[in-house]
Amino acid sequence: MKKQPYPITNLTGGLNVAVDPTFLEDKDSPEILEVLYDKGLLKKDFGKVALGTALLGTPIFLDAFYLTTGTSYVLAFTTTTAYKLNETLMEWEDITQGVILDTCESAWTASANVTATADATVYKVGTKSAKLVIAAAFTTGLAAYYNHATTADLTGCTEIHMWVYSTLALAAGDIEFYIDDTDACASPVENIAFPALTAGTWTRVTLTIATPAALGTVHSWGLNVVVDKGANTIYIDEIHGVKEFTGDEDNILFSATLSDTYVVTNGVDAIQKWTGSGLLADLAGSPPIAKTICSFQSRLITGGTTETGTAHPQRVRWSSAGTIETWSGGTSGYIDLVDTVDWVMHLKLLRGKCMVYKDYSIWELLYIGGTAVFKPELRVNGSGTLAPNTIVDRGETHVFYSDGNIIEFDGMHVSSIADKIVPLLYETGVKLISLATVGRATGLLLEEIQTYLLCFPEEELLFKYNFRTKSWVRYNSKPIYTLGYYYSAATLPLWSEMSTTWSTTVGSWAYRNLPANAPTTLLGWSTGQIYNDDRVTLSSDELVWVTKDFLFGHSHRLTEIRTVFRYGGFTLYYSTDGGLNYTSLGTFGYASDWTEGVKYLNISTQRIRFKITTSETRFELKWIEPWYVPRARSTSLTES
């Protein structure tokens, strides 16, 4: 018989582990990593580029704050610290609650054999840093100090944050930071050892204050050299006494904006506010400690509160109308959602309605006015969320992780979008996630490409769901703890600016460039580093795409496998035992334009699947096409 092709021209079905690979549709795959679906093509997804220096603590919340004047800020919160992005220096500035001790814009006072200046070349914040050139003859002792013009009160602070740069590598304890209530560090109240420092690198450091109560009238601070390292130059910038957040990775943050004030809570510390300048401060008016917050009907709404030390996990409490700092009297009040026994997890608006998410139910907070102000109505019983940070707003619906499933909720009804990957989320012996840490999961909607990102930090799992193709893709392990938005600063080139011919230009229409201000994705890793998926940076992570299992009634002869691709190269494998073992068919080289490639098999088998892998930065696949010679079925069957 003649050999026949089996063309698969639609590769966008995505990951499907809900059925045996022999029952998959041609477009589905039992294994996918680092794939992007674009205009019907299977492509290698983009890489990520570091944005600024790593932060102190684990990043657990990325957000944006918009003033009514049009000014906007990109914010990052870790388990300990708050930052805003300085878009001029492209660096994260510490805005944690506390006191700025020294901006380091002025020179310190140096000891003998030390030269102290305010350096305008090497700095991290503002326009200068405190530079200390330590000569070899100095040996040890107080290298330099700075006298405060008045006094600083650090009794409310728990740590000191600052930037430090040393031209030599320093071990932990080689240098110390002095804090004194007298001038010139004459009798230091605190001497705090610095951690190890890498040579020639700006490092954020956090120094724990031993006795904050003794630091009510700080007059001076300085640098003490404990171990003689010879000649060395040390730069110090922005010394900041801080009151760090006390939560951990389970105390996720939520925010709200009302009256040009940004409000943030983590469920264990006092609710804090920020207005676009200075540092965070506690919200006034004795608000409750709150697990979650939102802005609704000109009020700040809180959920899952702790009041005067007593937990009220089913409570929703609100401020008086038009203010975020009046919590008794006026139209302030509260209600306890006790008709379901679960606890309040999140408050999020949907089409102008305030939805209250609990562990296993969803309520609507109806505005009725009068003295009651709000009335709760149960909308869904049996579906809620243990991972409130996964909830995203699609405009008409919310999407979120819900007890082993991923749900879309329209305000009244819920439906699943995760049928193809539920075993990975829920089934015993198969699931990849732990319910013990599922509350740390986070989600993000990329509206312009209709994609939902879902990340489980402890398992280092990242999934993407494309609403257009209804397909899931899994990504290589990455320690992502939070997701957020940034924007593209790039502008598209004009034809007049092109310096090369069309044939030599790399790329394709609407593929690698985003218009200015188009949204991009921020990813916060457990290392403290924030990365930006700018849709430009290329990735060397391994792409994997596997076909379904082709199952024949009788053993067929597979003659060859053809692919149409560009960029790459890539390696092509086959397996005849359901993916337990793979045999390489060889590697295809780089192709600058669409190319048909072929690898010959000439094997007889009843079952086969194919796998493509590449770690090249760019790769696109249009279709894949096995060729085979059918074997005729026997006409003399014996009944058994």
C-alpha positions as CSV (number, residue, x, y, z in Angstrom):
1,M,0.0,0.0,0.0
2,K,1.1,3.6,-0.6
3,K,2.4,5.6,2.3
4,Q,0.0,8.2,3.6
5,P,0.4,11.5,5.5
6,Y,-1.3,12.3,8.8
7,P,-1.0,16.2,8.9
8,I,-1.7,18.0,12.2
9,T,-2.0,21.6,11.3
10,N,-3.6,22.9,14.5
11,L,-1.2,22.6,17.4
12,T,-3.0,24.9,19.8
13,G,-5.0,22.5,21.9
14,G,-2.7,22.8,24.9
15,L,-2.0,20.5,27.8
16,N,-4.5,17.8,28.4
17,V,-3.8,15.2,31.2
18,A,-7.5,14.4,31.9
19,V,-7.6,11.5,29.4
20,D,-5.2,8.8,28.2
21,P,-2.9,10.2,25.4
22,T,-4.4,7.8,22.9
23,F,-7.8,9.6,23.2
24,L,-6.5,13.1,22.8
25,E,-7.5,15.3,19.9
26,D,-4.7,15.8,17.4
27,K,-4.2,19.4,18.6
28,D,-3.8,18.4,22.3
29,S,-0.6,17.4,24.1
30,P,0.1,15.3,27.3
31,E,3.2,17.4,28.0
32,I,4.0,21.1,27.2
33,L,6.6,23.5,28.5
34,E,7.4,27.1,27.6
35,V,5.0,27.3,24.7
36,L,3.2,30.4,23.4
37,Y,0.2,30.2,21.0
38,D,0.0,33.1,18.6
39,K,-2.1,33.4,15.5
40,G,-2.5,29.6,15.4
41,L,1.2,28.9,15.6
42,L,3.2,27.2,18.3
43,K,6.0,29.4,19.4
44,K,8.7,29.6,22.1
45,D,7.6,31.9,24.8
46,F,9.5,35.0,25.8
47,G,12.2,35.3,28.5
48,K,12.4,37.7,31.5
49,V,14.8,40.5,32.3
50,A,15.7,41.6,35.8
51,L,14.1,44.9,36.9
52,G,16.3,46.6,39.5
53,T,18.2,45.0,42.3
54,A,16.9,42.2,44.4
55,L,14.6,43.2,47.3
56,L,14.8,42.4,51.0
57,G,12.4,39.6,51.9
58,T,10.2,37.5,49.6
59,P,8.2,39.5,47.1
60,I,4.5,38.6,47.7
61,F,2.6,41.5,46.1
62,L,3.1,43.7,43.0
63,D,0.7,46.5,42.4
64,A,0.1,49.9,40.8
65,F,-1.2,53.1,42.4
66,Y,-2.9,55.8,40.3
67,L,-3.6,59.4,41.4
68,T,-6.5,61.4,40.0
69,T,-3.8,63.7,38.5
70,G,-2.7,60.9,36.2
71,T,0.5,60.1,38.1
72,S,1.1,56.4,38.6
73,Y,3.5,54.3,40.7
74,V,4.6,50.7,40.4
75,L,4.8,49.2,43.9
76,A,6.4,46.0,45.3
77,F,5.9,44.5,48.7
78,T,7.8,41.7,50.3
79,T,7.3,39.8,53.5
80,T,9.2,42.6,55.2
81,T,9.5,45.7,53.1
82,A,7.6,48.1,50.7
83,Y,9.1,49.7,47.5
84,K,8.2,52.0,44.7
85,L,9.9,51.8,41.3
86,N,12.1,54.8,40.4
87,E,11.5,54.8,36.7
88,T,14.4,57.3,36.1
89,L,17.0,55.1,37.8
90,M,15.0,51.9,37.1
91,E,15.6,50.9,40.8
92,W,13.3,50.0,43.7
93,E,13.2,52.7,46.4
94,D,12.4,51.7,50.0
95,I,9.2,53.3,51.3
96,T,8.7,51.1,54.3
97,Q,7.2,52.8,57.3
98,G,9.9,54.4,59.5
99,V,12.4,57.2,59.5
100,I,14.9,58.3,56.8
101,L,18.1,58.8,58.8
102,D,20.5,59.9,56.1
103,T,20.0,60.5,52.3
104,C,23.8,60.4,52.1
105,E,23.8,63.6,49.9
106,S,26.4,65.2,52.3
107,A,29.9,64.0,53.2
108,W,30.5,62.3,56.5
109,T,33.3,63.3,58.9
110,A,36.3,61.0,58.4
111,S,38.9,59.7,60.9
112,A,42.7,59.9,60.1
113,N,43.7,57.9,57.0
114,V,40.1,57.9,55.7
115,T,38.8,60.4,53.1
116,A,35.0,61.0,53.2
117,T,33.1,62.7,50.3
118,A,29.6,62.9,48.9
119,D,30.2,61.0,45.6
120,A,28.0,62.0,42.6
121,T,29.2,59.2,40.4
122,V,28.5,56.0,42.4
123,Y,25.1,56.1,44.1
124,K,21.8,54.3,44.3
125,V,19.2,56.9,45.5
126,G,19.1,60.6,44.9
127,T,22.2,62.1,43.3
128,K,25.1,61.1,45.7
129,S,26.3,58.6,48.2
130,A,28.6,58.7,51.3
131,K,32.0,57.6,50.0
132,L,34.7,56.5,52.4
133,V,38.2,55.9,51.0
134,I,40.0,53.8,53.7
135,A,43.8,53.8,53.3
136,A,45.9,50.8,54.2
137,A,47.3,52.7,57.2
138,F,43.9,53.0,58.8
139,T,43.7,49.4,60.3
140,T,40.6,49.3,62.5
141,G,38.1,51.5,64.4
142,L,35.6,54.2,63.6
143,A,36.3,55.1,60.0
144,A,33.7,58.0,59.7
145,Y,30.5,59.3,61.3
146,Y,27.7,61.7,60.5
147,N,26.1,64.1,63.1
148,H,22.4,64.6,62.8
149,A,21.4,68.3,62.8
150,T,18.7,67.7,65.5
151,T,17.7,64.2,66.7
152,A,16.0,61.2,65.2
153,D,13.5,58.9,67.0
154,L,14.0,55.3,66.1
155,T,11.9,53.8,68.9
156,G,9.3,52.6,66.5
157,C,11.8,51.0,64.2
158,T,12.9,47.4,64.2
159,E,15.6,47.4,61.5
160,I,18.0,49.6,59.6
161,H,17.9,49.4,55.8
162,M,20.7,50.8,53.6
163,W,22.7,50.4,50.4
164,V,26.3,49.4,50.8
165,Y,29.1,48.9,48.2
166,S,32.6,47.7,49.0
167,T,35.5,47.4,46.5
168,L,36.7,44.4,48.6
169,A,34.7,41.3,49.5
170,L,33.8,41.5,53.2
171,A,32.9,38.6,55.5
172,A,30.0,39.0,57.9
173,G,31.1,41.1,60.9
174,D,34.1,42.7,59.1
175,I,32.4,46.1,59.5
176,E,29.7,47.5,61.9
177,F,27.1,50.2,61.8
178,Y,27.2,52.5,64.9
179,I,24.1,54.4,66.2
180,D,24.6,56.9,69.0
181,D,22.6,59.3,71.1
182,T,25.7,61.6,71.4
183,D,27.7,63.4,68.7
184,A,30.6,61.7,66.7
185,C,29.6,58.2,67.8
186,A,31.4,58.8,71.1
187,S,29.6,56.1,73.0
188,P,27.5,53.9,70.6
189,V,24.2,52.7,71.8
190,E,24.0,50.1,69.0
191,N,26.9,48.4,67.0
192,I,25.3,46.1,64.4
193,A,27.4,43.8,62.3
194,F,27.0,44.0,58.5
195,P,26.4,40.8,56.6
196,A,28.9,39.5,54.0
197,L,29.3,41.8,51.0
198,T,30.3,40.9,47.5
199,A,33.1,43.0,46.0
200,G,32.1,45.7,43.5
201,T,28.3,45.2,44.0
202,W,25.6,47.4,45.5
203,T,23.9,45.4,48.2
204,R,20.7,46.1,50.1
205,V,21.3,45.2,53.7
206,T,19.0,44.9,56.7
207,L,20.4,45.3,60.2
208,T,18.3,44.3,63.2
209,I,18.1,46.9,66.0
210,A,18.7,45.2,69.4
211,T,17.1,47.9,71.7
212,P,14.8,50.2,69.8
213,A,13.6,51.8,73.0
214,A,17.1,53.2,73.6
215,L,17.1,55.1,70.3
216,G,14.7,58.0,71.0
217,T,17.3,60.7,70.5
218,V,19.7,59.6,67.9
219,H,22.4,62.2,67.2
220,S,25.0,60.3,65.1
221,W,25.8,57.2,63.2
222,G,28.9,55.8,61.6
223,L,31.0,53.0,60.1
224,N,33.3,50.9,62.3
225,V,36.0,48.7,60.8
226,V,36.3,45.5,62.9
227,V,38.8,43.5,60.7
228,D,41.7,45.2,58.9
229,K,41.2,44.4,55.2
230,G,43.8,46.9,54.0
231,A,42.9,49.7,51.5
232,N,39.2,49.7,50.6
233,T,36.5,52.0,49.4
234,I,33.0,51.8,50.8
235,Y,29.9,53.6,49.6
236,I,26.8,54.0,51.7
237,D,23.4,55.3,50.5
238,E,20.0,56.1,52.0
239,I,20.0,54.9,55.6
240,H,16.5,54.1,56.7
241,G,15.2,53.1,60.1
242,V,12.2,50.9,59.4
243,K,9.3,49.1,61.0
244,E,9.2,45.9,58.9
245,F,6.1,43.9,58.2
246,T,5.8,41.0,60.6
247,G,4.0,38.6,58.3
248,D,5.4,35.7,56.2
249,E,4.6,34.2,52.8
250,D,1.2,33.1,54.1
251,N,0.2,36.7,55.0
252,I,-0.5,37.9,51.5
253,L,-1.3,41.5,50.9
254,F,-4.3,43.3,49.5
255,S,-4.8,46.9,48.5
256,A,-7.4,49.5,47.8
257,T,-7.4,53.2,46.6
258,L,-9.8,55.8,47.9
259,S,-9.4,59.6,47.9
260,D,-6.0,59.5,46.3
261,T,-4.7,57.4,49.2
262,Y,-3.3,53.9,48.6
263,V,-4.2,51.5,51.4
264,V,-2.5,48.1,52.0
265,T,-3.0,45.3,54.5
266,N,-1.5,41.9,55.3
267,G,-3.8,40.6,58.0
268,V,-1.3,40.7,60.9
269,D,0.0,44.3,60.9
270,A,-1.9,47.6,61.1
271,I,-3.5,48.8,57.9
272,Q,-1.1,51.2,56.2
273,K,-1.5,54.1,53.8
274,W,0.6,56.0,51.2
275,T,-0.2,59.1,49.2
276,G,2.6,59.0,46.6
277,S,5.5,60.6,48.6
278,G,7.4,59.8,51.7
279,L,7.0,56.6,53.6
280,L,4.1,54.3,54.5
281,A,2.2,55.2,57.7
282,D,-0.5,53.5,59.8
283,L,-4.1,54.3,58.9
284,A,-5.6,56.6,61.5
285,G,-9.0,56.2,63.2
286,S,-8.3,52.8,64.9
287,P,-9.3,50.6,62.0
288,P,-9.3,46.8,62.5
289,I,-6.4,44.6,61.5
290,A,-7.8,43.1,58.3
291,K,-7.0,40.1,56.1
292,T,-8.4,41.8,53.0
293,I,-9.7,45.2,51.9
294,C,-11.5,46.9,49.0
295,S,-13.0,50.3,48.1
296,F,-16.8,50.2,47.6
297,Q,-19.6,52.8,47.9
298,S,-17.1,55.5,49.0
299,R,-16.0,53.4,51.9
300,L,-13.0,51.2,52.8
301,I,-14.4,47.7,53.3
302,T,-12.4,45.2,55.4
303,G,-12.8,41.5,55.7
304,G,-11.6,38.8,58.2
305,T,-10.8,41.3,60.9
306,T,-9.0,41.3,64.2
307,E,-10.4,43.9,66.7
308,T,-8.8,44.7,70.1
309,G,-7.0,41.4,69.9
310,T,-10.0,39.2,69.1
311,A,-10.3,37.5,65.7
312,H,-13.5,37.8,63.7
313,P,-12.8,35.7,60.6
314,Q,-16.4,36.0,59.3
315,R,-16.7,39.7,59.7
316,V,-17.0,42.4,57.1
317,R,-16.4,45.9,58.6
318,W,-16.6,49.3,56.8
319,S,-15.6,52.9,57.4
320,S,-17.9,55.8,57.4
321,A,-18.9,57.1,53.9
322,G,-16.3,59.3,52.2
323,T,-13.5,58.5,54.6
324,I,-11.0,55.8,55.3
325,E,-10.1,56.9,58.8
326,T,-13.5,57.0,60.6
327,W,-14.3,53.6,62.0
328,S,-16.8,54.4,64.7
329,G,-20.0,56.5,64.4
330,G,-21.2,58.0,61.1
331,T,-22.2,55.3,58.7
332,S,-19.4,52.9,59.7
333,G,-20.5,49.4,60.8
334,Y,-20.0,45.7,60.3
335,I,-21.8,42.4,59.7
336,D,-20.8,38.8,60.4
337,L,-21.4,36.3,57.6
338,V,-22.3,33.4,59.9
339,D,-24.8,31.5,57.7
340,T,-21.8,29.6,56.2
341,V,-19.1,28.5,58.7
342,D,-16.2,29.3,56.4
343,W,-14.0,32.4,56.8
344,V,-13.7,35.6,54.7
345,M,-10.8,35.3,52.2
346,H,-11.2,38.3,49.9
347,L,-13.3,41.2,48.8
348,K,-13.4,42.0,45.1
349,L,-15.6,44.0,42.8
350,L,-17.4,42.4,39.9
351,R,-19.4,44.7,37.5
352,G,-19.8,47.2,40.3
353,K,-20.9,44.7,42.9
354,C,-18.8,43.7,45.9
355,M,-18.3,40.0,46.1
356,V,-17.2,38.4,49.4
357,Y,-15.1,35.3,48.8
358,K,-15.0,32.8,51.7
359,D,-13.3,29.4,51.8
360,Y,-16.2,27.5,50.3
361,S,-18.9,30.1,49.5
362,I,-19.3,33.4,47.7
363,W,-21.5,36.3,49.0
364,E,-22.6,39.6,47.5
365,L,-22.5,42.7,49.7
366,L,-25.6,44.6,48.6
367,Y,-25.7,48.3,49.3
368,I,-29.1,49.2,50.8
369,G,-28.2,52.5,52.5
370,G,-29.9,53.7,55.7
371,T,-28.5,52.6,59.1
372,A,-27.9,49.1,57.9
373,V,-25.8,50.3,54.9
374,F,-25.1,46.8,53.5
375,K,-26.9,43.5,53.3
376,P,-25.2,40.2,52.5
377,E,-26.7,37.7,50.0
378,L,-25.3,34.2,49.5
379,R,-24.6,33.6,45.8
380,V,-22.7,30.3,45.7
381,N,-22.5,27.6,48.4
382,G,-19.8,25.0,47.9
383,S,-17.3,27.0,45.8
384,G,-15.0,29.6,47.3
385,T,-11.3,30.0,47.4
386,L,-8.4,29.1,49.6
387,A,-6.1,31.1,47.3
388,P,-7.6,34.6,47.2
389,N,-4.7,36.2,45.3
390,T,-5.6,34.0,42.3
391,I,-8.9,35.9,41.7
392,V,-8.7,38.1,38.5
393,D,-11.4,40.3,37.0
394,R,-12.3,39.7,33.3
395,G,-14.9,42.4,33.3
396,E,-17.9,40.2,33.2
397,T,-16.5,37.3,35.3
398,H,-14.0,36.4,37.9
399,V,-11.5,33.6,37.4
400,F,-9.8,31.9,40.4
401,Y,-8.4,28.7,41.9
402,S,-11.1,26.8,44.0
403,D,-10.4,23.6,45.9
404,G,-8.7,21.6,43.1
405,N,-10.4,23.4,40.2
406,I,-10.2,26.7,38.4
407,I,-13.5,28.5,38.3
408,E,-15.1,31.2,36.2
409,F,-17.8,33.1,38.2
410,D,-20.3,35.4,36.6
411,G,-21.9,36.8,39.8
412,M,-24.4,34.0,40.2
413,H,-23.0,30.7,38.7
414,V,-19.6,29.0,38.5
415,S,-18.1,26.9,35.8
416,S,-14.8,25.1,35.4
417,I,-12.1,26.0,32.9
418,A,-9.6,23.5,34.2
419,D,-11.1,20.1,33.0
420,K,-7.9,19.3,31.1
421,I,-5.5,19.8,34.0
422,V,-7.6,18.9,37.1
423,P,-5.6,15.8,37.8
424,L,-2.5,17.9,38.3
425,L,-4.4,20.2,40.7
426,Y,-6.4,17.7,42.7
427,E,-6.1,13.9,42.1
428,T,-4.3,11.9,44.8
429,G,-1.0,10.5,43.5
430,V,-1.0,12.8,40.5
431,K,-1.5,16.3,41.8
432,L,1.4,18.7,41.9
433,I,0.2,21.1,44.5
434,S,-0.1,21.0,48.3
435,L,-3.2,22.3,50.0
436,A,-1.0,23.3,53.0
437,T,0.5,26.1,51.0
438,V,-2.1,26.7,48.3
439,G,-3.0,30.0,49.9
440,R,0.2,31.4,48.5
441,A,-0.9,30.9,44.9
442,T,-1.3,34.0,42.8
443,G,-3.0,34.8,39.5
444,L,-2.8,37.5,36.8
445,L,-4.9,38.4,33.7
446,L,-3.1,39.5,30.6
447,E,-6.2,41.1,29.1
448,E,-4.7,42.2,25.7
449,I,-3.7,38.6,24.9
450,Q,-6.6,37.0,26.9
451,T,-4.3,34.9,29.0
452,Y,-4.6,33.9,32.7
453,L,-1.4,33.2,34.6
454,L,-1.7,30.9,37.7
455,C,1.3,30.3,39.9
456,F,1.9,27.9,42.9
457,P,5.0,29.3,44.5
458,E,6.0,26.4,46.8
459,E,5.8,23.9,44.0
460,E,7.4,26.4,41.6
461,L,4.6,25.7,39.2
462,L,3.4,28.2,36.6
463,F,0.4,27.6,34.3
464,K,-1.0,29.8,31.5
465,Y,-4.5,29.6,30.1
466,N,-5.4,31.1,26.8
467,F,-9.1,32.1,26.7
468,R,-9.1,32.3,22.9
469,T,-7.8,28.8,22.3
470,K,-9.1,27.4,25.6
471,S,-5.6,25.8,26.1
472,W,-3.3,25.3,29.1
473,V,0.5,25.4,29.0
474,R,2.9,24.5,31.8
475,Y,6.2,26.3,32.4
476,N,9.6,25.2,33.6
477,S,10.1,25.4,37.4
478,K,10.5,29.0,38.6
479,P,10.3,30.3,42.2
480,I,7.6,32.9,41.4
481,Y,5.7,34.2,44.5
482,T,3.8,37.1,43.0
483,L,2.7,38.6,39.6
484,G,2.0,42.1,38.6
485,Y,1.9,44.6,35.7
486,Y,4.4,47.0,34.1
487,Y,4.4,48.5,30.7
488,S,6.5,48.6,27.5
489,A,8.7,51.6,27.2
490,A,9.7,50.6,23.7
491,T,8.4,52.4,20.6
492,L,7.8,50.9,17.2
493,P,10.4,52.0,14.6
494,L,9.3,54.1,11.7
495,W,10.0,53.0,8.1
496,S,12.4,56.0,7.7
497,E,14.4,54.7,10.7
498,M,15.0,51.2,9.3
499,S,18.7,50.8,8.3
500,T,18.5,47.3,6.7
501,T,16.6,45.7,3.9
502,W,13.3,43.8,4.6
503,S,14.9,40.5,3.8
504,T,17.6,40.9,6.5
505,T,15.3,42.2,9.2
506,V,14.7,39.7,12.0
507,G,11.1,39.2,13.2
508,S,7.7,39.3,11.8
509,W,4.7,41.6,11.8
510,A,3.3,42.3,15.3
511,Y,5.4,39.7,16.9
512,R,8.4,41.0,18.9
513,N,7.5,44.6,19.5
514,L,4.9,46.1,21.7
515,P,3.6,49.7,21.3
516,A,4.7,52.2,24.0
517,N,2.8,51.8,27.3
518,A,1.4,48.3,26.4
519,P,1.2,46.2,29.5
520,T,3.9,43.7,30.4
521,T,4.2,41.2,33.2
522,L,6.2,41.5,36.4
523,L,7.3,38.3,38.3
524,G,8.6,38.4,41.8
525,W,10.9,35.4,42.7
526,S,11.7,34.0,46.1
527,T,15.2,35.3,45.6
528,G,13.9,38.9,46.0
529,Q,14.5,39.7,42.3
530,I,11.7,41.2,40.2
531,Y,11.7,40.2,36.6
532,N,9.9,41.8,33.7
533,D,8.4,39.8,30.8
534,D,8.8,42.6,28.3
535,R,7.8,40.5,25.3
536,V,11.2,41.3,23.8
537,T,13.8,39.4,25.9
538,L,14.5,35.9,24.6
539,S,14.5,32.8,26.6
540,S,17.0,29.8,26.8
541,D,14.6,27.7,28.9
542,E,13.7,24.4,27.3
543,L,10.6,24.2,25.2
544,V,8.9,20.8,25.1
545,W,5.9,19.8,23.0
546,V,4.6,16.2,22.7
547,T,2.0,14.8,20.4
548,K,-0.8,12.5,21.4
549,D,-0.2,8.7,21.1
550,F,-1.1,7.5,17.7
551,L,-2.6,4.0,18.2
552,F,-3.2,1.7,15.2
553,G,-5.4,-1.4,15.1
554,H,-2.4,-3.4,13.7
555,S,1.3,-2.6,13.5
556,H,1.9,0.1,10.8
557,R,5.1,1.0,9.2
558,L,6.1,4.6,10.0
559,T,8.3,5.8,7.2
560,E,9.0,9.4,8.2
561,I,8.0,12.5,10.1
562,R,7.8,16.0,8.5
563,T,7.7,19.4,10.2
564,V,7.3,22.9,9.0
565,F,9.2,25.3,11.3
566,R,11.4,28.4,11.4
567,Y,14.2,29.6,13.8
568,G,15.3,26.9,16.2
569,G,17.0,24.4,15.8
570,F,15.4,21.6,17.7
571,T,15.6,17.9,18.4
572,L,12.9,15.4,17.3
573,Y,12.2,12.2,19.3
574,Y,9.8,9.3,19.1
575,S,8.5,6.9,21.7
576,T,6.6,3.6,21.2
577,D,5.9,2.9,24.8
578,G,3.7,5.8,25.8
579,G,6.6,8.2,26.6
580,L,8.5,6.0,29.0
581,N,11.5,6.0,26.7
582,Y,12.4,8.2,23.8
583,T,14.7,7.7,20.8
584,S,16.2,10.7,19.1
585,L,15.6,11.1,15.4
586,G,18.2,13.9,15.2
587,T,18.4,17.6,15.3
588,F,17.2,20.2,12.8
589,G,19.4,23.3,12.3
590,Y,18.4,27.0,12.4
591,A,16.1,28.2,9.6
592,S,15.6,31.9,8.9
593,D,12.2,31.3,7.2
594,W,9.6,28.6,7.0
595,T,11.2,25.3,6.2
596,E,10.0,21.8,5.7
597,G,12.2,19.3,7.5
598,V,12.0,15.5,7.4
599,K,13.4,12.7,9.5
600,Y,13.1,9.0,8.4
601,L,12.0,6.2,10.8
602,N,11.2,3.1,8.8
603,I,9.9,1.2,11.9
604,S,6.8,-0.9,12.4
605,T,4.8,-0.2,15.5
606,Q,1.2,-0.2,16.8
607,R,1.7,2.9,19.0
608,I,3.9,6.0,18.6
609,R,4.2,9.6,19.9
610,F,6.6,12.4,19.0
611,K,8.4,15.0,21.0
612,I,10.1,18.3,20.1
613,T,12.6,20.0,22.4
614,T,14.7,23.1,22.0
615,S,16.6,25.5,24.2
616,E,17.1,28.0,21.4
617,T,15.8,31.4,22.1
618,R,13.3,31.5,19.2
619,F,11.3,28.7,17.6
620,E,8.0,28.5,15.7
621,L,6.2,25.4,14.5
622,K,3.4,25.5,11.9
623,W,2.5,21.8,11.6
624,I,3.8,18.2,12.1
625,E,3.1,15.3,9.7
626,P,3.8,11.6,10.3
627,W,3.8,9.4,7.2
628,Y,2.9,5.7,7.4
629,V,2.1,2.6,5.4
630,P,-1.2,1.1,6.7
631,R,-1.3,-2.6,7.3
632,A,-4.5,-4.3,6.0
633,R,-6.6,-5.9,8.7
634,S,-6.9,-9.7,8.6
635,T,-10.0,-11.1,7.0
636,S,-9.7,-14.5,8.8
637,L,-10.5,-13.7,12.4
638,T,-11.0,-16.5,14.9
639,E,-13.6,-16.1,17.6
640,S,-12.1,-16.5,21.0
